[in-house]
Amino acid sequence: MRRSIVIVLALITLGLSAVAILRAAHADPMPFERGSWSKLAARHAGQPTIIHFWGVTCAPCLVEMPHWGKLMAERPDMRLVLVAADPLPQPVEQVNGALQRAGLDRAENWAFADRFNERLRYEIDPGWSGELPRTVLVAADGNRTVLPGVADLSTVRKWLDAQPRVHN
């Protein structure tokens, strides 16, 4: 009986360890605050990068997200950065849940962390009034193409195909 209890406790411990490892693999989004845009741009300089702004409170975003997840699975070479840009910061559990359901929890993820979101949007694009979803295609040379609204992923695929292959 004592041996059975030890075995059961060992299995529970292993199960809890596996859950901890899985959670560590899916880190919370990084806080997007003042200066984050320039950090993000520097981090991906010289690399074709797709930056997709979405929101937990944006119904079209939630419908579109699984399509981004499929594209990410199809194109492992794609540099995809997701920024949860809700007008008010949302609970991290809700952001993570939406990302997991869409298969995007392994992408580089950020979330607005400043209630003064106008300042964050202005750093990104002074002309952006906050409509979501919004996708910015940043070429290796820094040229940007903005796709407002739900992105036509065939356009995104063509853009990806036209980008030079850059190795990390």
Summary of the structure (lengths in Angstrom):
residues: 168
radius of gyration: 18.8
end to end distance: 55.1
largest distance: 70.0
contacts: 461
relative contact order: 0.18
helix: 46%
strand: 17%
